[in-house]
Amino acid sequence: MSSLKLRTTAILITTSLIILFLLFLFFYIKREFLVTRTEISEDVIMEKITNIGKLELVKYSMKDVLEKKELRTILPDKRILLVAAGEVTGCIDLTKVSKDDIEKSADDSVTVYLPQPEICYFKLDHKRSRVYDISGAWFPTDTKAMVEDVYKLAEQRILQNAKEMDIIGKTRQNAYIIFRPMLANITGKKIGIKFR
């Protein structure tokens, strides 16, 4: 009887170990198949290095609410509502200033001719912009196309709104405010600012 007990105990221990090993193997394999790994490979290629001499003098940060509708006769109208946030920056390109643009008028005055103000850049801030409503789109491709179109429209409208709010005039005004005192302090003379 004792050899039967020993044999039964040995079989139970062996069976328990096999079951534990199989359970461990099952959960290990399950975890390995369910785990996703992300690999990112990157090759950076420097295309061009540009020296920038543009002095930013004003930045307009703005929001715009755009609603775009495509009216259809039979089907429901397509409609999208976007609250767009972006910025437009006005600057002067100081790389265009040469020695000929500095003119001494009298003993105590200097006139500096600056290039015309320009818009340095304009961009839509995608993190702060939100699509709030889309209706009438039946397919995901329609929705994607509507969103892309309204974002392009929002970028154009932010630039147009900045122009309507006279960003170039504000850039010119800030050039007077910034350059005149700075150059007067450096030269100790009266400074006149003009634009070519």
C-alpha positions in Angstrom: 0.0 0.0 0.0 2.8 2.4 0.7 4.3 1.8 -2.7 0.9 2.6 -4.2 0.7 5.8 -2.1 4.2 6.7 -3.2 3.4 6.0 -6.8 0.1 8.0 -6.6 1.9 10.9 -4.9 4.6 10.9 -7.5 2.0 10.9 -10.3 0.1 13.7 -8.6 3.2 15.8 -8.2 4.3 15.1 -11.8 0.8 15.9 -13.1 0.7 19.1 -11.0 4.1 20.2 -12.2 3.1 19.4 -15.9 -0.2 21.4 -15.4 1.7 24.3 -13.8 4.3 24.3 -16.6 1.5 24.2 -19.2 -0.4 27.0 -17.5 2.8 29.1 -17.4 3.5 28.3 -21.0 0.0 29.2 -22.0 0.0 32.6 -20.2 3.5 33.4 -21.5 2.6 32.6 -25.1 -0.7 34.5 -24.7 1.1 37.6 -23.4 3.7 37.5 -26.2 1.0 37.3 -28.9 -1.0 40.1 -27.3 1.8 42.5 -26.7 2.3 45.1 -29.4 5.7 46.6 -30.0 6.3 49.9 -31.7 9.5 50.4 -33.7 10.4 53.8 -35.1 13.2 54.1 -37.5 14.4 57.5 -38.7 16.8 58.9 -41.3 17.2 62.6 -41.1 18.5 64.3 -44.2 19.6 67.9 -44.0 18.3 69.5 -47.2 19.2 73.2 -46.8 20.4 75.6 -44.1 19.1 79.1 -44.6 20.4 82.2 -42.8 17.4 84.2 -41.6 17.6 87.9 -40.9 13.9 88.5 -40.6 13.0 90.4 -37.5 9.5 89.6 -36.3 7.8 92.7 -35.1 4.2 91.7 -34.5 2.3 88.4 -34.1 -1.5 88.1 -34.4 -3.0 85.1 -32.6 -6.6 84.6 -33.5 -9.5 82.3 -33.5 -12.1 81.9 -36.3 -15.4 80.0 -36.4 -16.0 78.5 -39.8 -19.0 76.7 -41.1 -18.8 75.2 -44.5 -22.0 73.8 -46.2 -22.4 71.9 -49.4 -26.0 72.3 -50.4 -27.5 69.4 -52.2 -31.0 69.1 -53.8 -31.9 65.5 -52.9 -29.6 64.3 -50.2 -29.1 66.1 -46.9 -26.6 69.0 -47.0 -23.0 68.4 -46.0 -22.0 70.6 -43.1 -18.9 71.0 -41.0 -18.2 73.5 -38.1 -14.6 74.3 -37.1 -13.2 76.6 -34.5 -9.7 77.4 -35.9 -6.9 78.9 -33.9 -3.8 80.2 -35.6 -1.2 83.0 -35.9 0.2 85.4 -38.4 3.5 87.1 -38.0 4.7 90.4 -39.6 8.4 91.1 -40.0 11.1 93.0 -41.8 13.9 91.3 -43.6 17.1 92.9 -42.3 19.3 91.0 -44.8 18.1 93.4 -47.4 19.5 96.4 -45.6 22.8 97.6 -47.1 25.3 100.3 -46.4 23.5 102.4 -49.1 20.3 102.3 -47.0 21.9 104.4 -44.2 22.0 108.1 -45.1 23.5 110.9 -43.0 21.3 114.0 -43.4 23.1 116.4 -41.1 25.6 116.3 -38.3 23.0 115.1 -35.8 20.6 113.0 -37.9 20.6 109.7 -39.8 17.9 108.3 -42.0 17.7 104.5 -42.3 15.8 103.0 -45.2 14.2 99.6 -44.3 12.6 97.1 -46.7 8.8 97.0 -46.8 7.2 94.9 -44.0 6.0 91.5 -45.0 4.2 88.5 -43.6 6.9 86.1 -42.3 4.6 83.1 -41.8 1.1 82.1 -41.0 0.0 78.8 -39.6 -3.0 77.0 -38.2 -2.5 75.6 -34.7 -4.0 72.1 -35.1 -3.7 71.4 -31.3 -6.0 74.3 -30.5 -8.3 74.0 -33.5 -11.4 71.7 -33.2 -14.0 70.3 -35.5 -17.3 70.5 -33.5 -19.9 69.2 -35.9 -20.0 67.1 -39.1 -23.2 66.2 -40.7 -24.3 64.9 -44.1 -21.2 62.8 -44.7 -22.0 59.2 -45.3 -18.6 57.7 -45.8 -15.4 58.1 -43.8 -13.6 59.4 -47.0 -16.3 62.1 -47.2 -15.6 63.1 -43.6 -11.8 63.1 -44.1 -12.2 65.3 -47.3 -14.5 67.7 -45.5 -12.1 68.1 -42.6 -9.1 68.6 -44.9 -11.0 71.2 -46.9 -12.1 73.2 -43.9 -8.6 73.2 -42.4 -7.2 74.6 -45.7 -10.0 77.2 -45.8 -9.3 78.2 -42.2 -5.6 78.7 -42.9 -6.4 81.0 -45.8 -9.0 82.9 -43.8 -6.6 83.5 -40.9 -4.1 85.0 -43.3 -6.9 87.1 -45.0 -8.2 88.3 -41.6 -4.7 89.4 -40.5 -4.4 91.4 -43.8 -7.8 93.0 -43.2 -6.7 93.9 -39.7 -3.7 95.7 -41.2 -0.9 93.5 -40.0 1.5 95.1 -42.4 0.6 98.6 -41.0 1.1 97.3 -37.5 4.5 95.9 -38.5 5.5 99.2 -40.0 4.4 101.0 -36.8 6.3 98.6 -34.6 9.4 99.2 -36.7 9.3 102.9 -35.9 8.7 102.1 -32.2 11.6 99.6 -32.0 14.3 100.9 -34.4 14.2 104.6 -33.8 15.0 104.5 -30.0 17.4 101.6 -30.4 19.4 103.3 -33.2 19.3 106.7 -31.5 20.8 105.1 -28.3 23.5 103.4 -30.4 24.5 106.4 -32.5 23.5 109.3 -30.3 21.8 111.0 -33.2 18.3 111.7 -34.4 17.0 108.8 -36.4 14.6 108.9 -39.3 13.0 105.6 -40.5 11.7 105.3 -44.0 10.7 102.3 -46.1 11.8 101.6 -49.6 
